[in-house]
Amino acid sequence: MTNKAPLEALYERLFEVPDATVYAILDGASAPNLPQTLARLGVESVCLFRGELQPDVAQMAPYLAVMQPETPFAEWVLGEGWGRHWGIFAISSADFRSMRKHLRTFLMVYDPSLKPLYFRYYDPRVLRVYLPTCNAEELRTVFGPIRRYIVEDEDPQVLLKFQTDGENLGRESVMLG
């Protein structure tokens, strides 16, 4: 792993919350062959877009996947994707179905003229800038059943942890190297 964060440090931070599941929300536009890799590795996963998708849309879509430590999937996501804005991680006690439902609720946002737009919150470059701008109501919406979001910083040697107490956002920067 040249110029990337050590896997061991990433594992430690991702899996440090007892009795919680680590979910990866991955961006098919950034992670190469994401749907095929999820299927090949047998990962519990689902597209966040609803319905039957055209093949090109399915390739670019966001996917929710369960992360298990020290699996080929986790090694691929963390080893290849960290620092390349493949996605974000959510730590939660919610079940898979509840997480999908929650994460689907803010895929679309509306501009001032009420035109619907895709909100690519699953891109760490978006989430790490967006969360600090949220008011308490927005934080409650984005977090819902999620205890913590973990995203890469601009510097891949830094991991960002975001949490909320329901009113305020907590942000912690953790050096990995």
WODA-V317945 format. One record per run of one state. SS is the DSSP state (a for helix, b for strand, c for the rest). FROM is the first residue (numbers start at 0). TO is the last residue. If there is no record, write none. Layout:
[[SS;FROM;TO] [SS;FROM;TO]]
This chain:
[[c;0;5] [a;6;13] [c;14;19] [b;20;26] [c;27;32] [a;33;40] [c;41;43] [b;44;46] [c;47;53] [a;54;59] [c;60;60] [b;61;66] [c;67;70] [a;71;80] [c;81;85] [b;86;91] [c;92;94] [a;95;103] [c;104;106] [b;107;109] [c;110;114] [b;115;117] [c;118;122] [a;123;132] [c;133;134] [a;135;142] [c;143;144] [b;145;151] [c;152;156] [b;157;163] [c;164;167] [b;168;174] [c;175;176]]
